[in-house]
Amino acid sequence: MKNKNSIPLVRDAAFRFKNVEIANKAMTGKLDHEVYTRWAHGNPTVRAFEEEVAYLEFRNIGESSYKNCLASSSGMATILQMFYGLKASGFLEDGDEVISSTPTYMTTIEVMQKDLPLLGMKTKFVDASDSDNVEKAVTARTKVIFVEFLANPTLRVADVKGIAELAKKHKALFVVDNSFASAYYFRPLEHDAHLVVHSATKFINGHGDVVAGVIVGKEEHMKLFIDQYHRYGACMAPDTALLLLRSLKTFDLRLARQGENAEKLAAWLQKHPKIKTVHYPGLPSFPQHELAKSHMATPFGKAGYGGMVSVEMHTGKDATNLLDTLSEISSTFIISVSLGFTETRGEFDAGMVHAGVAEKEMEELGLCPTLIRFSIGVEEIDQLVNDFDTALKKI
């Protein structure tokens, strides 16, 4: 961590001023002094967390501060506040276009399809693993390119390097959702992305006890939407920030172990006859493996591909049975939405998150009706393999 000291919990909603002159300077931006926790960087505990997250993304490219990160109450709040702020600041205008990667998180799709039209914008969805697809979708009205680096739930890899060049060429704002890879295995700002979004609920927290979001970037890009932050009200609570600061003390340790476990489990699952297909960027058989190799590495230069593994079963019944059996026999495995926690979790996409979506529509979204998404934990790898081996024998 950047700060080696323990951070105090400051629950003040509004902060005291010695006199009106100081209050005036603070409220007009002439003095760096806390005013109100709902404001951007408005609480010292939240500010300390923002500084640490900025460090994770910037640690290999230069100095950073809390001003390079903005924390919110959830990952979706972060995305919505960014778009609303970009529109309110005048960066986005009626008729402008957004290009988004596909597949992507279902709620993000809903934002693109239902909320952005309310702001006068439309979205084009493309396979971002090939920057040529993005190039073909660009028009004179393209203002934002938004991609998930590792797609939810297939782990398809976006060509961030190639898209960054396009964004520069066409003067578009390039935003990367890095929730699945985390800043341990990929840091988009190192490859000329402008802004990075995380659901901090996931790997940043890792303990399954908070919901939170962050956005990180250079100040020149943060200023495009930050002045509107106080109007939307989705600020981070200081208690949440303190729990996240606790989590960041083990961030590198957790992510290293999760990535190692995921790589070993994926290799083992790939050889099992009851598994149809394994999706993991670190496998040579993965369609975008070379693309992943050219992008992903730990902050210390070691190859690594993250803690997410998705598998396609032969039938939907097999998918259900595998999860149910793992839940029954394992001392750690949990059937659950969300991801990035210390214990291994799994969700059956068609039977849970996309339960109300027709199979044909799922295929149009690039999703497989027999796919299970696993978030791999920090358990002993032999324990994990043994649990999966036992469960697969029962289906």
C-alpha positions as CSV (number, residue, x, y, z in Angstrom):
1,M,0.0,0.0,0.0
2,K,1.0,3.6,-0.5
3,N,0.2,4.6,3.0
4,K,1.8,2.3,5.6
5,N,-0.2,3.8,8.6
6,S,-3.7,2.7,9.8
7,I,-6.4,5.1,8.6
8,P,-8.9,6.5,11.1
9,L,-12.6,6.2,10.6
10,V,-14.2,9.6,10.2
11,R,-18.0,9.4,10.2
12,D,-18.7,13.2,10.1
13,A,-21.3,14.0,7.5
14,A,-20.4,17.7,7.5
15,F,-17.2,19.3,8.7
16,R,-16.5,22.2,11.1
17,F,-14.9,25.5,10.0
18,K,-13.0,27.8,12.4
19,N,-14.6,30.8,10.7
20,V,-16.6,32.0,7.7
21,E,-13.5,33.0,5.7
22,I,-12.1,29.4,5.9
23,A,-15.6,28.0,5.0
24,N,-15.8,30.3,2.0
25,K,-12.3,29.3,0.7
26,A,-13.1,25.6,1.2
27,M,-16.5,25.8,-0.6
28,T,-15.0,27.8,-3.5
29,G,-12.1,25.4,-4.0
30,K,-9.4,27.8,-2.8
31,L,-8.6,25.7,0.3
32,D,-8.2,22.0,0.6
33,H,-10.5,21.4,3.5
34,E,-13.3,18.8,3.9
35,V,-16.8,20.3,3.6
36,Y,-19.4,17.6,3.2
37,T,-19.0,13.8,2.9
38,R,-21.4,13.7,-0.1
39,W,-19.0,15.8,-2.2
40,A,-16.2,14.4,-4.3
41,H,-13.2,13.5,-2.1
42,G,-15.4,14.9,0.7
43,N,-14.5,12.5,3.5
44,P,-10.9,11.9,4.8
45,T,-11.5,8.1,5.2
46,V,-12.9,7.8,1.7
47,R,-10.2,10.1,0.4
48,A,-7.5,7.8,1.8
49,F,-9.1,4.8,0.0
50,E,-9.2,6.8,-3.2
51,E,-5.5,7.5,-2.9
52,E,-4.8,3.8,-2.5
53,V,-6.8,2.7,-5.5
54,A,-5.2,5.4,-7.6
55,Y,-1.8,4.0,-6.6
56,L,-2.8,0.5,-7.7
57,E,-3.5,1.7,-11.3
58,F,-0.6,4.3,-11.4
59,R,2.1,2.5,-9.6
60,N,4.1,1.6,-12.7
61,I,3.6,4.8,-14.6
62,G,4.0,7.7,-12.2
63,E,2.8,9.7,-9.2
64,S,-0.9,9.7,-8.2
65,S,-3.2,11.1,-5.5
66,Y,-6.7,10.9,-4.3
67,K,-7.6,13.3,-7.1
68,N,-7.0,10.5,-9.7
69,C,-9.8,8.3,-8.2
70,L,-13.5,8.9,-7.3
71,A,-15.3,6.4,-5.1
72,S,-19.0,5.6,-5.3
73,S,-21.6,3.5,-3.6
74,S,-21.4,0.7,-6.3
75,G,-19.9,-0.1,-9.7
76,M,-23.1,0.7,-11.5
77,A,-23.4,4.0,-9.7
78,T,-19.9,4.8,-10.9
79,I,-20.8,4.1,-14.5
80,L,-24.1,6.0,-14.4
81,Q,-22.5,9.0,-12.6
82,M,-19.8,9.1,-15.2
83,F,-22.2,9.2,-18.1
84,Y,-24.6,11.7,-16.5
85,G,-21.6,13.9,-15.5
86,L,-20.2,13.8,-19.1
87,K,-23.6,14.9,-20.4
88,A,-24.1,17.6,-17.7
89,S,-20.6,19.0,-18.4
90,G,-21.3,19.3,-22.1
91,F,-18.8,16.7,-23.2
92,L,-21.7,14.6,-24.5
93,E,-24.4,16.1,-26.5
94,D,-27.7,14.9,-28.0
95,G,-27.1,12.6,-30.9
96,D,-23.7,11.4,-29.7
97,E,-22.8,7.8,-29.8
98,V,-21.2,5.2,-27.5
99,I,-19.5,2.1,-28.6
100,S,-19.6,-0.8,-26.1
101,S,-18.0,-4.2,-26.1
102,T,-20.1,-7.3,-26.2
103,P,-20.8,-9.6,-24.3
104,T,-20.9,-7.5,-21.2
105,Y,-22.5,-7.4,-17.8
106,M,-26.3,-7.4,-18.2
107,T,-26.9,-4.3,-16.1
108,T,-24.3,-2.4,-18.1
109,I,-26.2,-3.4,-21.2
110,E,-29.4,-2.1,-19.6
111,V,-27.7,1.2,-18.9
112,M,-26.6,1.4,-22.6
113,Q,-30.0,0.4,-23.9
114,K,-32.4,2.1,-21.5
115,D,-30.6,5.0,-19.7
116,L,-28.3,6.5,-22.3
117,P,-31.2,7.1,-24.8
118,L,-32.8,9.2,-22.1
119,L,-29.7,11.4,-22.4
120,G,-30.0,11.6,-26.1
121,M,-27.4,9.0,-27.0
122,K,-27.3,5.6,-28.7
123,T,-25.0,2.7,-28.2
124,K,-23.4,0.3,-30.8
125,F,-22.3,-3.1,-29.5
126,V,-19.2,-4.7,-31.0
127,D,-16.8,-7.6,-30.4
128,A,-13.9,-5.6,-29.0
129,S,-11.4,-8.4,-29.2
130,D,-10.6,-7.1,-32.7
131,S,-10.0,-3.3,-32.9
132,D,-11.1,-3.4,-36.6
133,N,-14.7,-4.1,-35.4
134,V,-14.5,-0.9,-33.3
135,E,-13.0,1.1,-36.2
136,K,-15.9,0.1,-38.4
137,A,-18.4,1.2,-35.8
138,V,-16.8,4.7,-35.3
139,T,-18.6,7.7,-36.8
140,A,-18.2,11.4,-36.4
141,R,-20.6,11.3,-33.4
142,T,-18.7,8.7,-31.5
143,K,-17.6,10.3,-28.2
144,V,-17.1,7.3,-25.8
145,I,-15.7,3.8,-26.3
146,F,-16.5,1.6,-23.3
147,V,-15.2,-1.9,-23.0
148,E,-14.9,-4.7,-20.4
149,F,-11.3,-5.8,-20.7
150,L,-12.3,-9.4,-19.7
151,A,-15.9,-9.8,-20.7
152,N,-18.6,-10.9,-18.2
153,P,-19.1,-13.9,-18.3
154,T,-17.1,-15.3,-21.2
155,L,-13.8,-13.6,-20.4
156,R,-13.4,-12.5,-24.0
157,V,-10.4,-10.2,-24.1
158,A,-10.7,-6.6,-25.5
159,D,-7.8,-5.3,-27.6
160,V,-7.2,-2.3,-25.3
161,K,-3.9,-1.3,-27.0
162,G,-5.5,-1.2,-30.4
163,I,-8.6,0.5,-29.3
164,A,-6.6,3.2,-27.4
165,E,-4.9,4.1,-30.7
166,L,-8.4,4.4,-32.3
167,A,-9.7,6.5,-29.5
168,K,-6.7,8.9,-29.9
169,K,-7.2,9.0,-33.6
170,H,-11.0,9.8,-33.4
171,K,-10.7,12.0,-30.2
172,A,-13.0,9.6,-28.2
173,L,-12.9,9.1,-24.5
174,F,-11.8,5.5,-23.8
175,V,-13.2,3.8,-20.7
176,V,-12.2,0.3,-19.5
177,D,-14.2,-1.7,-17.0
178,N,-11.3,-3.7,-15.3
179,S,-13.4,-5.4,-12.6
180,F,-12.6,-9.0,-13.8
181,A,-8.8,-8.7,-14.2
182,S,-8.2,-6.2,-11.4
183,A,-5.2,-3.8,-11.3
184,Y,-3.0,-6.7,-10.2
185,Y,-3.2,-8.5,-13.6
186,F,-4.0,-5.5,-15.9
187,R,-3.7,-1.7,-15.7
188,P,-5.4,0.0,-18.6
189,L,-3.8,3.4,-18.0
190,E,-0.4,1.8,-18.9
191,H,-1.9,1.2,-22.3
192,D,-3.4,4.7,-22.9
193,A,-6.9,4.1,-21.7
194,H,-8.4,7.4,-20.3
195,L,-10.5,6.1,-17.5
196,V,-10.7,2.8,-15.6
197,V,-13.9,1.5,-13.8
198,H,-14.0,-1.1,-11.1
199,S,-16.8,-2.7,-9.2
200,A,-14.8,-2.5,-5.9
201,T,-17.3,-5.0,-4.5
202,K,-15.2,-7.6,-6.4
203,F,-11.4,-8.2,-6.2
204,I,-10.6,-4.8,-4.6
205,N,-12.7,-5.8,-1.6
206,G,-12.4,-9.5,-1.9
207,H,-14.3,-10.3,1.3
208,G,-17.9,-10.1,0.2
209,D,-19.0,-7.6,2.8
210,V,-19.3,-4.3,0.9
211,V,-20.8,-2.9,-2.3
212,A,-18.7,-0.1,-3.9
213,G,-17.3,1.3,-7.1
214,V,-14.4,3.5,-8.3
215,I,-13.3,5.3,-11.4
216,V,-9.6,6.2,-11.9
217,G,-7.8,8.4,-14.4
218,K,-5.6,11.4,-15.0
219,E,-7.0,14.6,-13.6
220,E,-7.7,16.0,-17.0
221,H,-10.1,13.2,-17.7
222,M,-11.6,13.1,-14.2
223,K,-12.5,16.8,-14.6
224,L,-14.8,15.9,-17.4
225,F,-17.5,14.7,-15.0
226,I,-16.3,15.2,-11.4
227,D,-17.9,18.6,-10.8
228,Q,-21.4,17.0,-11.1
229,Y,-20.7,14.2,-8.6
230,H,-22.3,15.9,-5.6
231,R,-25.6,16.2,-7.4
232,Y,-26.1,12.4,-7.8
233,G,-25.8,11.4,-4.2
234,A,-24.2,7.9,-4.7
235,C,-21.2,8.7,-2.4
236,M,-19.2,6.1,-0.6
237,A,-19.8,5.7,3.2
238,P,-16.7,6.1,5.3
239,D,-17.4,2.7,7.0
240,T,-17.3,1.1,3.6
241,A,-14.0,2.9,2.8
242,L,-12.4,1.6,6.0
243,L,-13.4,-2.0,5.1
244,L,-11.9,-1.5,1.7
245,L,-8.7,-0.1,3.1
246,R,-8.5,-3.3,5.2
247,S,-8.9,-5.4,2.1
248,L,-6.2,-3.5,0.2
249,K,-3.6,-4.6,2.7
250,T,-3.9,-8.2,1.3
251,F,-4.7,-7.2,-2.3
252,D,-1.5,-8.4,-4.0
253,L,-1.4,-11.6,-1.8
254,R,-5.0,-12.5,-2.6
255,L,-4.9,-11.8,-6.3
256,A,-1.6,-13.7,-6.7
257,R,-3.1,-16.8,-5.0
258,Q,-6.4,-16.5,-6.9
259,G,-4.6,-16.3,-10.2
260,E,-2.4,-19.3,-9.5
261,N,-5.4,-21.3,-8.4
262,A,-7.4,-20.3,-11.4
263,E,-4.7,-21.3,-13.9
264,K,-4.1,-24.7,-12.3
265,L,-7.8,-25.5,-12.0
266,A,-8.5,-24.3,-15.6
267,A,-5.8,-26.7,-16.9
268,W,-7.2,-29.6,-14.9
269,L,-10.8,-28.9,-16.0
270,Q,-9.8,-28.7,-19.6
271,K,-8.8,-32.4,-19.5
272,H,-12.0,-33.6,-17.9
273,P,-14.5,-35.3,-20.3
274,K,-17.6,-33.9,-18.5
275,I,-16.4,-30.3,-19.3
276,K,-17.2,-29.2,-22.9
277,T,-15.1,-26.0,-23.0
278,V,-13.0,-24.0,-20.5
279,H,-12.6,-20.3,-20.9
280,Y,-9.5,-18.9,-19.3
281,P,-7.1,-16.4,-20.8
282,G,-4.1,-18.3,-19.6
283,L,-4.9,-21.4,-21.6
284,P,-3.1,-21.7,-25.0
285,S,-6.5,-23.0,-26.4
286,F,-8.3,-19.8,-25.4
287,P,-9.2,-17.8,-28.5
288,Q,-7.6,-14.6,-27.3
289,H,-4.7,-16.1,-25.4
290,E,-2.1,-14.2,-27.4
291,L,-4.0,-11.0,-27.0
292,A,-4.1,-11.7,-23.2
293,K,-0.4,-12.4,-23.2
294,S,0.3,-9.0,-24.8
295,H,-1.7,-7.2,-22.2
296,M,-1.7,-9.0,-18.9
297,A,1.0,-9.1,-16.2
298,T,1.4,-8.5,-12.5
299,P,2.8,-5.2,-11.4
300,F,6.1,-7.0,-10.9
301,G,6.3,-8.2,-14.5
302,K,5.2,-11.8,-14.0
303,A,2.7,-13.4,-16.4
304,G,-0.7,-13.9,-14.9
305,Y,-4.3,-14.1,-16.1
306,G,-6.6,-13.5,-13.2
307,G,-8.9,-15.4,-10.9
308,M,-12.0,-16.0,-13.2
309,V,-12.7,-19.2,-15.0
310,S,-15.8,-20.0,-17.1
311,V,-16.8,-23.4,-18.3
312,E,-19.4,-24.7,-20.8
313,M,-21.0,-28.0,-19.7
314,H,-22.6,-30.4,-22.2
315,T,-26.1,-29.7,-20.9
316,G,-27.9,-27.2,-18.7
317,K,-28.8,-30.0,-16.3
318,D,-25.1,-30.8,-16.0
319,A,-24.4,-27.2,-15.1
320,T,-27.1,-27.2,-12.4
321,N,-25.9,-30.5,-11.0
322,L,-22.3,-29.5,-10.9
323,L,-23.1,-26.4,-8.9
324,D,-25.5,-28.1,-6.6
325,T,-23.1,-30.9,-5.9
326,L,-20.2,-28.5,-5.2
327,S,-22.4,-26.6,-2.8
328,E,-23.3,-29.8,-1.0
329,I,-19.9,-31.4,-0.7
330,S,-17.4,-28.5,-0.4
331,S,-16.6,-26.8,2.8
332,T,-15.9,-23.5,1.0
333,F,-17.7,-23.4,-2.4
334,I,-20.7,-21.1,-2.6
335,I,-23.4,-20.7,-5.3
336,S,-23.7,-16.9,-5.6
337,V,-23.7,-13.9,-7.9
338,S,-20.8,-11.5,-7.8
339,L,-17.1,-12.5,-7.6
340,G,-13.6,-11.8,-6.4
341,F,-14.1,-13.2,-2.9
342,T,-11.7,-15.3,-0.9
343,E,-13.8,-18.4,-1.3
344,T,-14.6,-20.0,-4.7
345,R,-18.1,-19.1,-6.0
346,G,-20.0,-20.1,-9.1
347,E,-23.1,-19.0,-10.9
348,F,-25.0,-20.8,-13.7
349,D,-25.6,-17.9,-16.2
350,A,-28.8,-19.2,-17.9
351,G,-30.3,-20.4,-14.6
352,M,-29.5,-17.3,-12.5
353,V,-28.5,-13.9,-13.9
354,H,-30.1,-14.5,-17.4
355,A,-32.9,-16.8,-16.1
356,G,-35.5,-14.7,-17.9
357,V,-33.6,-14.4,-21.2
358,A,-34.6,-16.7,-24.1
359,E,-31.8,-19.0,-25.4
360,K,-31.8,-17.3,-28.8
361,E,-31.4,-13.9,-27.2
362,M,-28.5,-15.3,-25.1
363,E,-26.8,-16.5,-28.2
364,E,-27.2,-13.0,-29.8
365,L,-25.5,-11.6,-26.7
366,G,-22.6,-14.0,-27.3
367,L,-23.6,-16.2,-24.3
368,C,-23.8,-20.0,-24.0
369,P,-26.8,-21.5,-22.3
370,T,-24.7,-24.1,-20.5
371,L,-22.0,-21.7,-19.2
372,I,-20.9,-21.5,-15.5
373,R,-18.8,-18.6,-14.3
374,F,-16.4,-19.4,-11.5
375,S,-14.7,-16.9,-9.3
376,I,-11.7,-18.8,-7.8
377,G,-10.7,-18.3,-4.2
378,V,-7.6,-18.6,-2.1
379,E,-8.2,-22.2,-0.9
380,E,-5.5,-24.8,-1.2
381,I,-5.5,-25.9,-4.9
382,D,-5.5,-29.6,-4.0
383,Q,-8.7,-29.0,-2.0
384,L,-10.3,-27.2,-5.0
385,V,-9.4,-29.9,-7.5
386,N,-10.6,-32.6,-5.1
387,D,-13.9,-30.9,-4.7
388,F,-14.4,-30.5,-8.4
389,D,-13.3,-34.1,-9.1
390,T,-15.8,-35.4,-6.6
391,A,-18.6,-33.3,-7.9
392,L,-18.0,-34.2,-11.5
393,K,-18.1,-37.9,-10.7
394,K,-21.6,-37.4,-9.4
395,I,-23.1,-35.9,-12.6
